[in-house]
Amino acid sequence: MEDLLRSIPAAASSPYALAAYAMATIVFLFAGTRLRMAKLLAARIETLPQAERRRALEIAADTILPTQISPEQWIRLRRLQWTFMLLAAILLAAVAVIVIALLNPVSKVESELSGLNRAARATQDRLQKVDEGLKQKVDQSTERIVGTVQDAALASLETMFPLAVRIDRDVDGTIMHLDGSPRQRVVSYDNNLKPMTLHWGDRFHYFVFSERGSVPAPSASVLLEIVANGNVTRLPLVLDPFTEHELRIPGSSPHDIDAFLVNVTGLSGISLKITVYSADRERGRQQFREALMNTTLSSAARRTYREVKSDGARLRASPESAGLVLRSLRVGTYVRVTNEESGWCHIRLPEGREGWVKCDLLGDIT
C-alpha cells in the first residue's frame, strides 16, 4: 500500500495518466455540453405555450418524445444522464491514475510526460472549438423554433381577428347626471373618467332614470352633440324616465368622435346610464395593435408588419393614383405588405381587407 501511495504522484503526471485525463476531458466536455444544451432547452421551452412545447422540443432535439412523459420530464432525465456521465468522467480519471501507479515505474512515467502534455493541450483546443460550434447550433435551432411558433401565433391571431370584429361588443360605459349645465362632456367610467370617444357606426344605448322621481316637462330638450374632425352633429334624446333607447352614430370618418350632452332647457334631476356597443374595425385594429405590442409577439410583429405613417392615407383598388378609393387609413394602422409595384405596396389589413397604398406612406413600427 505504501508503494502504491508513493507511486501515485508520479503516475498522476505520466503520459498514460494524461491520456486518461484527455479521455475523461472529452467525456466531461461532451457531457457538460449536452447538459448545457439541456439547460438552454429547458429555459427556452418555458417561454413557449404549453401546447407547442412537445413539438418544439422534438424539433430542437431531433427526436421523438415518448408519449408517457412530458417535455419537462424528458429534459430532466437527460440532465440526470449527462450529470452521471460527468461523475463517471471524474471517476475514470481517478481509476486510471491508480492503475498506472500499479503498472508503470516512476521513471517511465516521467519520460513520457512532456509529449502527452502537448497532446492534451491540442485536444483541449479542439474540444473548445467543438463546444463553441455546438452552442452556435443550439442558438440557431432555438431561434428557428421561436420564429416558427411566433409566426404560427400571428397567423392564428389574423385568422380570428376578422371574426371577432364583426360582433358588436360592449366597449365603453358611463352614467351622466344632468345638473342644469348647458353643455357637459361625456366621460368614460370604464376609462378612469377620461373623455369618451365614439366611432361612426357605434350603438349609443342609454337608459333614462329620475333621481327624485320627477318627470321632465314635455318641452324639456337634451341633445347628444358629436364632433368629428370639426363637424358638429346634434341628435335628440328621448327623456321618458325608466325607459331605454338607442342611437346609431352617423358618419364615415375614421377619426375619434367627441361626445357632449347639450341641455337646451337646463334640465336637472335626470340621469342617463350609457353603454356603447361597437363592431367598428378601427377599434378592432387598435386592440390588434395592443395585443401584439403587449405580448412576446412584439418582436415578430415588428418584423412582419408595417405601420401607416400618414393620417388619411388612401387604400385603393389598383396601384395608381386614379384607382378606386376603398377607404381611408388611420395613422398607426398595422398592415402586412404582400407585394410591391412601382412605388405602390399591396397590403392586407388585420380584418382581411386588401388594397394598394403608396409605399412612402408606410414605415417601420416604432
C-alpha positions, 0 to 999 in steps of 0.5 A: 500500500505504501508503494502504491501511495508513493507511486501515485504522484508520479503516475498522476503526471505520466503520459498514460495518466494524461491520456486518461485525463484527455479521455475523461476531458472529452467525456466531461466536455461532451457531457457538460455540453449536452447538459448545457444544451439541456439547460438552454432547452429547458429555459427556452421551452418555458417561454413557449405555450404549453401546447407547442412545447412537445413539438418544439422540443422534438424539433430542437432535439431531433427526436421523438418524445415518448408519449408517457412523459412530458417535455419537462420530464424528458429534459430532466432525465437527460440532465440526470444522464449527462450529470452521471456521465460527468461523475463517471468522467471524474471517476475514470480519471481517478481509476486510471491514475491508480492503475498506472501507479500499479503498472508503470515505474516512476521513471517511465512515467516521467519520460513520457510526460512532456509529449502527452502534455502537448497532446492534451493541450491540442485536444483541449483546443479542439474540444473548445472549438467543438463546444463553441460550434455546438452552442452556435447550433443550439442558438440557431435551432432555438431561434428557428423554433421561436420564429416558427411558433411566433409566426404560427401565433400571428397567423392564428391571431389574423385568422380570428381577428376578422371574426371577432370584429364583426360582433358588436361588443360592449366597449365603453360605459358611463352614467351622466347626471344632468345638473342644469349645465348647458353643455357637459362632456361625456366621460368614460367610467370604464376609462378612469373618467377620461373623455369618451370617444365614439366611432361612426357606426357605434350603438349609443344605448342609454337608459333614462332614470329620475333621481327624485322621481320627477318627470321632465316637462314635455318641452324639456330638450337634451341633445347628444352633440358629436364632433368629428374632425370639426363637424358638429352633429346634434341628435335628440334624446328621448327623456321618458324616465325608466325607459331605454333607447338607442342611437346609431352614430352617423358618419364615415370618418375614421377619426375619434368622435367627441361626445357632449350632452347639450341641455337646451332647457337646463334640465336637472334631476335626470340621469342617463346610464350609457353603454356603447356597443361597437363592431367598428374595425378601427377599434378592432385594429387598435386592440390588434395593435395592443395585443401584439405590442403587449405580448412576446409577439412584439418582436415578430410583429415588428418584423412582419408588419408595417405601420401607416405613417400618414393620417388619411392615407388612401387604400385603393383598388389598383396601384395608381393614383386614379384607382378606386378609393376603398377607404381611408387609413388611420395613422398607426394602422398595422398592415402586412405588405404582400407585394410591391409595384412601382412605388405602390405596396399591396397590403392586407389589413388585420380584418382581411381587407386588401388594397394598394397604398403608396409605399412612402406612406408606410414605415417601420413600427416604432 
